[in-house]
Amino acid sequence: MPLNINKTKLNIALTLGVVGLSLLTIFWHHQMYLLYVQSKRIEAQNHQLVALHKQLLIEQSEAISGGEIKAKALKILKMQTPKRQRELLL
């Protein structure tokens, strides 16, 4: 039972296969480009959020004054103010 395929049909089938794979490659490349663009946009948003978070932390730490920390230490931790202070010269 020999296969009866002539060269023209084989060439047409191979050509269609190559064209189909080429189209799939173009589609895949476009999808990868869209994914790259999306990841860059998300990365930029992430950097903005991190910068905003750091800024808010700095503003919060600046808002807490030394007096509030001292009052909290005296009230909650039952710490006492020092009776005498020494100056240490280096």
C-alpha positions as CSV (number, residue, x, y, z in Angstrom):
1,M,0.0,0.0,0.0
2,P,2.2,2.8,-1.2
3,L,1.4,6.4,-0.4
4,N,0.3,8.2,-3.4
5,I,1.2,11.8,-2.6
6,N,2.5,14.0,-5.3
7,K,5.1,16.7,-4.7
8,T,2.7,19.6,-5.4
9,K,0.3,18.6,-2.6
10,L,3.2,18.1,-0.2
11,N,4.7,21.5,-1.0
12,I,1.3,23.1,-0.6
13,A,0.8,21.4,2.8
14,L,4.3,22.4,3.9
15,T,3.8,26.0,2.8
16,L,0.5,26.2,4.6
17,G,2.2,24.8,7.7
18,V,5.0,27.4,7.5
19,V,2.5,30.2,7.0
20,G,0.4,29.0,9.9
21,L,3.4,28.8,12.2
22,S,4.6,32.3,11.1
23,L,1.2,33.8,12.0
24,L,1.3,32.1,15.4
25,T,4.8,33.4,16.0
26,I,3.6,37.0,15.1
27,F,0.6,36.6,17.4
28,W,2.9,35.3,20.2
29,H,5.3,38.1,19.8
30,H,2.5,40.7,20.0
31,Q,1.2,39.1,23.2
32,M,4.7,39.2,24.7
33,Y,5.0,42.8,23.8
34,L,1.6,43.6,25.4
35,L,2.7,41.7,28.5
36,Y,5.9,43.6,28.7
37,V,4.1,47.0,28.4
38,Q,1.7,46.0,31.1
39,S,4.5,44.8,33.4
40,K,6.4,48.1,33.0
41,R,3.2,50.1,33.8
42,I,2.6,48.0,36.9
43,E,6.2,48.4,37.9
44,A,6.0,52.2,37.6
45,Q,2.9,52.2,39.7
46,N,4.6,50.0,42.3
47,H,7.5,52.5,42.5
48,Q,5.1,55.4,43.0
49,L,3.3,53.5,45.8
50,V,6.5,52.7,47.5
51,A,7.7,56.3,47.3
52,L,4.3,57.5,48.7
53,H,4.5,55.0,51.5
54,K,8.0,56.1,52.4
55,Q,6.9,59.7,52.3
56,L,3.9,59.0,54.6
57,L,6.2,57.1,57.0
58,I,8.6,60.1,57.2
59,E,5.7,62.5,57.7
60,Q,4.3,60.3,60.5
61,S,7.6,60.0,62.2
62,E,8.1,63.8,62.0
63,A,4.6,64.3,63.5
64,I,5.5,62.4,66.6
65,S,7.5,64.9,68.7
66,G,9.9,64.2,71.4
67,G,7.4,65.4,74.0
68,E,4.8,62.8,73.0
69,I,7.4,60.1,73.2
70,K,8.5,61.3,76.6
71,A,4.9,61.5,77.9
72,K,4.2,58.0,76.6
73,A,7.3,56.7,78.3
74,L,6.4,58.3,81.6
75,K,2.7,57.2,81.4
76,I,2.8,53.7,79.9
77,L,6.3,52.5,80.7
78,K,6.4,54.1,84.2
79,M,9.8,55.6,83.4
80,Q,11.1,58.4,85.6
81,T,12.9,61.6,84.6
82,P,16.6,61.5,85.3
83,K,17.6,63.2,88.6
84,R,20.9,64.4,87.4
85,Q,22.5,64.6,84.0
86,R,26.1,64.1,83.1
87,E,27.8,65.6,80.1
88,L,30.2,63.2,78.4
89,L,32.9,64.9,76.4
90,L,34.6,62.8,73.7
